[in-house]
Amino acid sequence: MMHKSSSLSAKRYRLSDSLMYWLFTFCGISAVASVLGIAGYLIWAGIPAIREIGLTHFLFGTSWRPTGPEPSFGILPMILSSLTGTALSISIALPLGVLTAVFMLESPPPVCQILRPLVELMAGIPSVIYGMVGSFLLVPAVGRLENLLFRGNKSHIFTGGANLLSASVILAVMILPTIIHTSELSLGAVPQELREASVALGATEPETMFHTVIPAALQGILSGAVLGIGRAMGEAMAVMMVSGNAVNLPLPFNSVRLLAGGIATEMSYSEGLHRKALFSVGLILFVLLLLVGLLPEMFLKPKGGGKHI
């Protein structure tokens, strides 16, 4: 009886292991298939317009007038606006996020227990709420700054604060929770021995943090920055509400339109070549996001087989 019972138990364990193996395999294949399916559809829907318009004119043209008497489909201003807005937002959010993570890591537990739920709450706020708050609070403030800086300048087109600078600040606030969370995890994973060795060599606590702990956690911090860049480049709703949503070259006090905002703005009424061109815009955005996602693999690999945090 004991032999039969142990044999039955072993069969159940093998069956359970087999089911879990195939379940995880299915989930992994589904994730890869979803990405490949999206990529395949964007290529299928986006290539025809690029062929018809011409790759050079599409990527490097500076005029986007898809419904004009003589339609033009140049997306260079939207590409540059997306790249510039993302660069400005990450330059604001990355130092703020890392310093906030350092503060949370070094704070007493009661303080951290208050801050961590607030950061998680920020990550869950819908983008339209960020856009509403930005349009009522940030845009007027930036408008006053614009009036102060360009007072008497007859060549400047005043935006009332709805411009690239406002969009960059809103994007920085939106990606801040991602950077804080990944930075805190990376800093917390640094071995305590590194801190103790640094202090034993005579370094102060701030020197230990900035010269030992942060460099050791740099790979994780930069991976969080890449995630933030991906969200910033793909954001549409909040940016549309504070950027002015006009196709211009990306100067801080110019109204601009990003790639994602262009798709969201025009897809509802587009038709014919115009709609095909919007799918091509989506393809370009997808390629940019793919390149951003590959950055950690290309530049952040441990050298010499060593392990990084």
Secondary structure, DSSP 8 states (H G I E B T S, - for coil): -HHHHHHHHHHHHHHHHHHHHHHHHHHHHHHHHHHHHHHHHHHHHHHHHHHHH-HHHHHH---EETTSSS-EE--HHHHHHHHHHHHHHHHHHHHHHHHHHHHHHHS-HHHHHHHHHHHHHHHHS-HHHHHHHIIIIIHHHHHHHHHHHSTT-TT----TT-SHHHHHHHHHHHHHHHHHHHHHHHHHTS-HHHHHHHHHTT--HHHHIIIIIHHHTHHHHHHHHHHHHHHHHH--HHHHHHSB-------TTS-B--HHHHHHHHTTT--THHHHHHHHHHHHHHHHHHHHHHHHHHH---GGG----
